[in-house]
């Protein structure tokens, strides 16, 4: 992991899940992960459920993985 950027990271922030109360603190977690991964020299993409992803999380992840070199892709659960 000596090259820069070290790879790509995808953060999917899901704040609202249908039929459940909103999850508190996801924005803080998203921001902290973003700052940590950028400090570690990863190319970070962030998607939020407000971007219309709640029903499309799987499809979005698949689309992102099609456009990157999988040898350097990091997904944080």
Protein Blocks (a to p, Z undefined) as FASTA:
>chain_A
ZZccfbdcdddddfbdghiacdehklmmmmmmmmmmmmnopacddddfklopmmmmmmmm
mmmmmmpcfklcccdZZ
